Amino acid sequence: MSNKKKTKKHKNNTDEIWSEEQYEEYLKELYGMEFIAGFTENALPYGLFKEDREKYTVEESDNYDVSDDELPF
């Protein structure tokens, strides 16, 4: 049997702990997202991407008067 010296393993104490808001901001920048709606089972975010923002943005000039619409029932 060999006698090995046991060395102490030092933990890296410089780990930074992020809040949930900081983590979401990081993911938004990483994936180019405007809004994170949730996460998949594999922890990937889903939501609105910055390039899709224009598709879903409602302009102030888009005034729809619902009272003029006829309901089918």
Biopython code that builds the backbone (N, CA, C, O; Angstrom):
import numpy as np
from Bio.PDB.StructureBuilder import StructureBuilder

atoms = [
    (1, "MET", "N", (0.826, -1.186, 0.000)),
    (1, "MET", "CA", (0.000, 0.000, 0.000)),
    (1, "MET", "C", (0.866, 1.243, 0.000)),
    (1, "MET", "O", (1.869, 1.343, 0.707)),
    (2, "SER", "N", (0.450, 2.152, -0.796)),
    (2, "SER", "CA", (1.231, 3.388, -0.867)),
    (2, "SER", "C", (0.596, 4.437, 0.026)),
    (2, "SER", "O", (-0.624, 4.536, 0.155)),
    (3, "ASN", "N", (1.445, 5.186, 0.613)),
    (3, "ASN", "CA", (0.976, 6.287, 1.460)),
    (3, "ASN", "C", (0.995, 7.565, 0.641)),
    (3, "ASN", "O", (2.061, 8.047, 0.258)),
    (4, "LYS", "N", (-0.164, 8.103, 0.377)),
    (4, "LYS", "CA", (-0.263, 9.350, -0.380)),
    (4, "LYS", "C", (-0.604, 10.474, 0.576)),
    (4, "LYS", "O", (-1.373, 10.313, 1.525)),
    (5, "LYS", "N", (-0.015, 11.595, 0.297)),
    (5, "LYS", "CA", (-0.345, 12.767, 1.098)),
    (5, "LYS", "C", (-1.690, 13.304, 0.655)),
    (5, "LYS", "O", (-1.965, 13.430, -0.539)),
    (6, "LYS", "N", (-2.490, 13.607, 1.595)),
    (6, "LYS", "CA", (-3.783, 14.204, 1.278)),
    (6, "LYS", "C", (-3.592, 15.711, 1.176)),
    (6, "LYS", "O", (-3.075, 16.363, 2.083)),
    (7, "THR", "N", (-4.021, 16.226, 0.059)),
    (7, "THR", "CA", (-3.937, 17.669, -0.121)),
    (7, "THR", "C", (-5.330, 18.258, 0.011)),
    (7, "THR", "O", (-6.326, 17.653, -0.387)),
    (8, "LYS", "N", (-5.370, 19.406, 0.558)),
    (8, "LYS", "CA", (-6.654, 20.089, 0.705)),
    (8, "LYS", "C", (-7.041, 20.696, -0.627)),
    (8, "LYS", "O", (-6.242, 21.370, -1.277)),
    (9, "LYS", "N", (-8.248, 20.454, -1.014)),
    (9, "LYS", "CA", (-8.763, 21.058, -2.234)),
    (9, "LYS", "C", (-9.411, 22.380, -1.857)),
    (9, "LYS", "O", (-10.321, 22.439, -1.030)),
    (10, "HIS", "N", (-8.928, 23.411, -2.472)),
    (10, "HIS", "CA", (-9.457, 24.742, -2.183)),
    (10, "HIS", "C", (-10.654, 25.017, -3.079)),
    (10, "HIS", "O", (-10.625, 24.796, -4.290)),
    (11, "LYS", "N", (-11.674, 25.494, -2.457)),
    (11, "LYS", "CA", (-12.851, 25.894, -3.222)),
    (11, "LYS", "C", (-12.628, 27.298, -3.759)),
    (11, "LYS", "O", (-11.979, 28.138, -3.134)),
    (12, "ASN", "N", (-13.174, 27.515, -4.907)),
    (12, "ASN", "CA", (-13.085, 28.830, -5.520)),
    (12, "ASN", "C", (-14.141, 29.724, -4.870)),
    (12, "ASN", "O", (-15.330, 29.596, -5.160)),
    (13, "ASN", "N", (-13.717, 30.603, -4.018)),
    (13, "ASN", "CA", (-14.643, 31.472, -3.285)),
    (13, "ASN", "C", (-14.979, 32.742, -4.053)),
    (13, "ASN", "O", (-15.618, 33.644, -3.511)),
    (14, "THR", "N", (-14.558, 32.819, -5.296)),
    (14, "THR", "CA", (-14.838, 34.022, -6.077)),
    (14, "THR", "C", (-16.099, 33.859, -6.931)),
    (14, "THR", "O", (-16.350, 34.674, -7.818)),
    (15, "ASP", "N", (-16.885, 32.826, -6.676)),
    (15, "ASP", "CA", (-18.128, 32.634, -7.421)),
    (15, "ASP", "C", (-19.095, 33.766, -7.107)),
    (15, "ASP", "O", (-19.266, 34.174, -5.958)),
    (16, "GLU", "N", (-19.715, 34.255, -8.165)),
    (16, "GLU", "CA", (-20.665, 35.350, -8.013)),
    (16, "GLU", "C", (-22.075, 34.783, -7.998)),
    (16, "GLU", "O", (-22.416, 33.954, -8.841)),
    (17, "ILE", "N", (-22.877, 35.206, -7.078)),
    (17, "ILE", "CA", (-24.265, 34.760, -6.995)),
    (17, "ILE", "C", (-25.142, 35.849, -7.593)),
    (17, "ILE", "O", (-25.101, 37.006, -7.173)),
    (18, "TRP", "N", (-25.944, 35.453, -8.591)),
    (18, "TRP", "CA", (-26.810, 36.400, -9.282)),
    (18, "TRP", "C", (-28.226, 36.284, -8.767)),
    (18, "TRP", "O", (-28.678, 35.212, -8.364)),
    (19, "SER", "N", (-28.912, 37.398, -8.789)),
    (19, "SER", "CA", (-30.328, 37.378, -8.471)),
    (19, "SER", "C", (-31.088, 36.892, -9.705)),
    (19, "SER", "O", (-30.508, 36.777, -10.785)),
    (20, "GLU", "N", (-32.361, 36.611, -9.553)),
    (20, "GLU", "CA", (-33.175, 36.148, -10.677)),
    (20, "GLU", "C", (-33.261, 37.214, -11.773)),
    (20, "GLU", "O", (-33.249, 36.893, -12.961)),
    (21, "GLU", "N", (-33.348, 38.475, -11.369)),
    (21, "GLU", "CA", (-33.426, 39.562, -12.339)),
    (21, "GLU", "C", (-32.128, 39.687, -13.133)),
    (21, "GLU", "O", (-32.158, 39.903, -14.345)),
    (22, "GLN", "N", (-30.985, 39.551, -12.453)),
    (22, "GLN", "CA", (-29.702, 39.638, -13.139)),
    (22, "GLN", "C", (-29.545, 38.488, -14.126)),
    (22, "GLN", "O", (-29.029, 38.680, -15.227)),
    (23, "TYR", "N", (-29.987, 37.293, -13.739)),
    (23, "TYR", "CA", (-29.888, 36.127, -14.612)),
    (23, "TYR", "C", (-30.769, 36.289, -15.846)),
    (23, "TYR", "O", (-30.346, 35.949, -16.951)),
    (24, "GLU", "N", (-31.989, 36.803, -15.676)),
    (24, "GLU", "CA", (-32.879, 37.025, -16.812)),
    (24, "GLU", "C", (-32.328, 38.104, -17.740)),
    (24, "GLU", "O", (-32.439, 37.971, -18.959)),
    (25, "GLU", "N", (-31.744, 39.154, -17.204)),
    (25, "GLU", "CA", (-31.134, 40.189, -18.038)),
    (25, "GLU", "C", (-29.978, 39.611, -18.849)),
    (25, "GLU", "O", (-29.808, 39.947, -20.021)),
    (26, "TYR", "N", (-29.181, 38.741, -18.224)),
    (26, "TYR", "CA", (-28.080, 38.093, -18.930)),
    (26, "TYR", "C", (-28.602, 37.226, -20.073)),
    (26, "TYR", "O", (-28.061, 37.267, -21.178)),
    (27, "LEU", "N", (-29.647, 36.446, -19.816)),
    (27, "LEU", "CA", (-30.208, 35.580, -20.856)),
    (27, "LEU", "C", (-30.843, 36.390, -21.978)),
    (27, "LEU", "O", (-30.757, 36.001, -23.143)),
    (28, "LYS", "N", (-31.482, 37.514, -21.643)),
    (28, "LYS", "CA", (-32.073, 38.379, -22.669)),
    (28, "LYS", "C", (-30.998, 38.870, -23.626)),
    (28, "LYS", "O", (-31.197, 38.870, -24.841)),
    (29, "GLU", "N", (-29.859, 39.287, -23.081)),
    (29, "GLU", "CA", (-28.773, 39.766, -23.928)),
    (29, "GLU", "C", (-28.148, 38.624, -24.719)),
    (29, "GLU", "O", (-27.796, 38.798, -25.885)),
    (30, "LEU", "N", (-28.007, 37.464, -24.097)),
    (30, "LEU", "CA", (-27.370, 36.321, -24.733)),
    (30, "LEU", "C", (-28.170, 35.813, -25.923)),
    (30, "LEU", "O", (-27.600, 35.533, -26.978)),
    (31, "TYR", "N", (-29.486, 35.691, -25.767)),
    (31, "TYR", "CA", (-30.342, 35.152, -26.826)),
    (31, "TYR", "C", (-31.008, 36.235, -27.669)),
    (31, "TYR", "O", (-31.724, 35.909, -28.616)),
    (32, "GLY", "N", (-30.798, 37.501, -27.357)),
    (32, "GLY", "CA", (-31.402, 38.590, -28.125)),
    (32, "GLY", "C", (-32.902, 38.654, -27.918)),
    (32, "GLY", "O", (-33.653, 38.831, -28.877)),
    (33, "MET", "N", (-33.345, 38.516, -26.688)),
    (33, "MET", "CA", (-34.774, 38.475, -26.392)),
    (33, "MET", "C", (-35.228, 39.793, -25.787)),
    (33, "MET", "O", (-34.473, 40.473, -25.091)),
    (34, "GLU", "N", (-36.471, 40.136, -26.066)),
    (34, "GLU", "CA", (-37.099, 41.324, -25.494)),
    (34, "GLU", "C", (-37.799, 40.977, -24.180)),
    (34, "GLU", "O", (-37.741, 41.739, -23.215)),
    (35, "PHE", "N", (-38.458, 39.826, -24.155)),
    (35, "PHE", "CA", (-39.241, 39.414, -22.992)),
    (35, "PHE", "C", (-39.119, 37.899, -22.829)),
    (35, "PHE", "O", (-39.308, 37.156, -23.792)),
    (36, "ILE", "N", (-38.807, 37.440, -21.628)),
    (36, "ILE", "CA", (-38.751, 36.006, -21.347)),
    (36, "ILE", "C", (-40.063, 35.618, -20.683)),
    (36, "ILE", "O", (-40.378, 36.078, -19.585)),
    (37, "ALA", "N", (-40.825, 34.765, -21.362)),
    (37, "ALA", "CA", (-42.125, 34.343, -20.842)),
    (37, "ALA", "C", (-41.995, 33.158, -19.891)),
    (37, "ALA", "O", (-42.816, 32.993, -18.989)),
    (38, "GLY", "N", (-40.981, 32.344, -20.085)),
    (38, "GLY", "CA", (-40.794, 31.177, -19.236)),
    (38, "GLY", "C", (-39.598, 30.377, -19.695)),
    (38, "GLY", "O", (-38.802, 30.838, -20.513)),
    (39, "PHE", "N", (-39.478, 29.172, -19.160)),
    (39, "PHE", "CA", (-38.356, 28.317, -19.471)),
    (39, "PHE", "C", (-38.853, 26.922, -19.832)),
    (39, "PHE", "O", (-39.852, 26.454, -19.285)),
    (40, "THR", "N", (-38.150, 26.253, -20.761)),
    (40, "THR", "CA", (-38.501, 24.887, -21.145)),
    (40, "THR", "C", (-37.986, 23.917, -20.097)),
    (40, "THR", "O", (-37.365, 24.324, -19.116)),
    (41, "GLU", "N", (-38.249, 22.616, -20.311)),
    (41, "GLU", "CA", (-37.764, 21.598, -19.383)),
    (41, "GLU", "C", (-36.242, 21.571, -19.330)),
    (41, "GLU", "O", (-35.660, 21.189, -18.315)),
    (42, "ASN", "N", (-35.595, 21.976, -20.426)),
    (42, "ASN", "CA", (-34.135, 21.988, -20.489)),
    (42, "ASN", "C", (-33.544, 23.334, -20.085)),
    (42, "ASN", "O", (-32.373, 23.606, -20.346)),
    (43, "ALA", "N", (-34.348, 24.168, -19.453)),
    (43, "ALA", "CA", (-33.938, 25.472, -18.923)),
    (43, "ALA", "C", (-33.590, 26.482, -20.006)),
    (43, "ALA", "O", (-32.823, 27.411, -19.754)),
    (44, "LEU", "N", (-34.135, 26.322, -21.201)),
    (44, "LEU", "CA", (-33.959, 27.319, -22.251)),
    (44, "LEU", "C", (-35.108, 28.313, -22.190)),
    (44, "LEU", "O", (-36.263, 27.914, -22.043)),
    (45, "PRO", "N", (-34.807, 29.598, -22.301)),
    (45, "PRO", "CA", (-35.875, 30.595, -22.228)),
    (45, "PRO", "C", (-36.679, 30.656, -23.521)),
    (45, "PRO", "O", (-36.156, 30.417, -24.609)),
    (46, "TYR", "N", (-37.966, 30.984, -23.378)),
    (46, "TYR", "CA", (-38.797, 31.257, -24.549)),
    (46, "TYR", "C", (-39.566, 32.536, -24.288)),
    (46, "TYR", "O", (-39.853, 32.892, -23.145)),
    (47, "GLY", "N", (-39.887, 33.210, -25.362)),
    (47, "GLY", "CA", (-40.580, 34.490, -25.246)),
    (47, "GLY", "C", (-40.484, 35.252, -26.546)),
    (47, "GLY", "O", (-40.453, 34.651, -27.620)),
    (48, "LEU", "N", (-40.435, 36.580, -26.463)),
    (48, "LEU", "CA", (-40.374, 37.438, -27.642)),
    (48, "LEU", "C", (-38.939, 37.859, -27.921)),
    (48, "LEU", "O", (-38.217, 38.306, -27.030)),
    (49, "PHE", "N", (-38.542, 37.703, -29.187)),
    (49, "PHE", "CA", (-37.219, 38.143, -29.595)),
    (49, "PHE", "C", (-37.285, 39.598, -30.039)),
    (49, "PHE", "O", (-38.347, 40.100, -30.404)),
    (50, "LYS", "N", (-36.143, 40.263, -30.004)),
    (50, "LYS", "CA", (-36.107, 41.684, -30.360)),
    (50, "LYS", "C", (-36.550, 41.924, -31.790)),
    (50, "LYS", "O", (-37.225, 42.916, -32.067)),
    (51, "GLU", "N", (-36.177, 41.022, -32.718)),
    (51, "GLU", "CA", (-36.579, 41.231, -34.112)),
    (51, "GLU", "C", (-38.067, 40.969, -34.312)),
    (51, "GLU", "O", (-38.630, 41.442, -35.300)),
    (52, "ASP", "N", (-38.726, 40.239, -33.421)),
    (52, "ASP", "CA", (-40.160, 39.984, -33.518)),
    (52, "ASP", "C", (-40.989, 41.078, -32.858)),
    (52, "ASP", "O", (-42.214, 41.076, -32.975)),
    (53, "ARG", "N", (-40.352, 41.997, -32.178)),
    (53, "ARG", "CA", (-41.065, 43.033, -31.434)),
    (53, "ARG", "C", (-41.951, 43.863, -32.346)),
    (53, "ARG", "O", (-43.058, 44.235, -31.958)),
    (54, "GLU", "N", (-41.486, 44.158, -33.547)),
    (54, "GLU", "CA", (-42.255, 45.007, -34.463)),
    (54, "GLU", "C", (-43.534, 44.316, -34.934)),
    (54, "GLU", "O", (-44.517, 44.996, -35.229)),
    (55, "LYS", "N", (-43.548, 43.001, -35.011)),
    (55, "LYS", "CA", (-44.734, 42.265, -35.441)),
    (55, "LYS", "C", (-45.880, 42.413, -34.450)),
    (55, "LYS", "O", (-47.045, 42.490, -34.840)),
    (56, "TYR", "N", (-45.541, 42.451, -33.170)),
    (56, "TYR", "CA", (-46.558, 42.416, -32.130)),
    (56, "TYR", "C", (-46.791, 43.758, -31.452)),
    (56, "TYR", "O", (-47.551, 43.838, -30.487)),
    (57, "THR", "N", (-46.153, 44.804, -31.939)),
    (57, "THR", "CA", (-46.324, 46.123, -31.350)),
    (57, "THR", "C", (-47.566, 46.783, -31.930)),
    (57, "THR", "O", (-47.746, 46.823, -33.148)),
    (58, "VAL", "N", (-48.411, 47.291, -31.067)),
    (58, "VAL", "CA", (-49.626, 47.982, -31.490)),
    (58, "VAL", "C", (-49.333, 49.476, -31.465)),
    (58, "VAL", "O", (-48.931, 50.029, -30.441)),
    (59, "GLU", "N", (-49.536, 50.101, -32.584)),
    (59, "GLU", "CA", (-49.304, 51.536, -32.679)),
    (59, "GLU", "C", (-50.493, 52.283, -32.085)),
    (59, "GLU", "O", (-51.605, 51.757, -32.026)),
    (60, "GLU", "N", (-50.247, 53.504, -31.651)),
    (60, "GLU", "CA", (-51.327, 54.319, -31.100)),
    (60, "GLU", "C", (-52.347, 54.680, -32.170)),
    (60, "GLU", "O", (-53.510, 54.934, -31.853)),
    (61, "SER", "N", (-51.933, 54.706, -33.419)),
    (61, "SER", "CA", (-52.852, 55.050, -34.495)),
    (61, "SER", "C", (-53.803, 53.898, -34.826)),
    (61, "SER", "O", (-54.782, 54.090, -35.548)),
    (62, "ASP", "N", (-53.523, 52.725, -34.311)),
    (62, "ASP", "CA", (-54.385, 51.562, -34.548)),
    (62, "ASP", "C", (-55.539, 51.562, -33.543)),
    (62, "ASP", "O", (-55.541, 50.787, -32.587)),
    (63, "ASN", "N", (-56.496, 52.422, -33.765)),
    (63, "ASN", "CA", (-57.660, 52.493, -32.886)),
    (63, "ASN", "C", (-58.774, 51.653, -33.486)),
    (63, "ASN", "O", (-59.299, 51.957, -34.557)),
    (64, "TYR", "N", (-59.113, 50.622, -32.795)),
    (64, "TYR", "CA", (-60.182, 49.748, -33.263)),
    (64, "TYR", "C", (-61.436, 50.008, -32.439)),
    (64, "TYR", "O", (-61.409, 49.976, -31.209)),
    (65, "ASP", "N", (-62.522, 50.262, -33.133)),
    (65, "ASP", "CA", (-63.776, 50.496, -32.449)),
    (65, "ASP", "C", (-64.555, 49.183, -32.455)),
    (65, "ASP", "O", (-65.077, 48.763, -33.488)),
    (66, "VAL", "N", (-64.624, 48.559, -31.317)),
    (66, "VAL", "CA", (-65.254, 47.240, -31.206)),
    (66, "VAL", "C", (-66.769, 47.354, -31.306)),
    (66, "VAL", "O", (-67.425, 46.378, -31.668)),
    (67, "SER", "N", (-67.340, 48.497, -31.002)),
    (67, "SER", "CA", (-68.791, 48.634, -31.020)),
    (67, "SER", "C", (-69.376, 48.529, -32.428)),
    (67, "SER", "O", (-70.559, 48.220, -32.575)),
    (68, "ASP", "N", (-68.573, 48.781, -33.466)),
    (68, "ASP", "CA", (-69.060, 48.696, -34.841)),
    (68, "ASP", "C", (-69.084, 47.261, -35.360)),
    (68, "ASP", "O", (-69.730, 46.984, -36.371)),
    (69, "ASP", "N", (-68.403, 46.365, -34.699)),
    (69, "ASP", "CA", (-68.341, 44.974, -35.158)),
    (69, "ASP", "C", (-69.635, 44.245, -34.854)),
    (69, "ASP", "O", (-70.218, 44.407, -33.782)),
    (70, "GLU", "N", (-70.070, 43.453, -35.794)),
    (70, "GLU", "CA", (-71.256, 42.628, -35.563)),
    (70, "GLU", "C", (-70.787, 41.265, -35.052)),
    (70, "GLU", "O", (-69.865, 40.659, -35.598)),
    (71, "LEU", "N", (-71.430, 40.815, -34.021)),
    (71, "LEU", "CA", (-71.113, 39.511, -33.467)),
    (71, "LEU", "C", (-71.909, 38.443, -34.176)),
    (71, "LEU", "O", (-73.090, 38.652, -34.454)),
    (72, "PRO", "N", (-71.301, 37.286, -34.485)),
    (72, "PRO", "CA", (-71.985, 36.256, -35.258)),
    (72, "PRO", "C", (-73.046, 35.464, -34.467)),
    (72, "PRO", "O", (-73.724, 34.610, -35.038)),
    (73, "PHE", "N", (-73.189, 35.730, -33.205)),
    (73, "PHE", "CA", (-74.172, 34.960, -32.416)),
    (73, "PHE", "C", (-75.158, 35.820, -31.685)),
    (73, "PHE", "O", (-76.032, 35.302, -30.990)),
]
sb = StructureBuilder()
sb.init_structure("model")
sb.init_model(0)
sb.init_chain("A")
sb.init_seg("    ")
for serial, (resi, resn, name, xyz) in enumerate(atoms, 1):
    if name == "N":
        sb.init_residue(resn, " ", resi, " ")
    sb.init_atom(name, np.array(xyz, "f"), 0.0, 1.0, " ", f" {name:<3s}", serial, name[0])
structure = sb.get_structure()
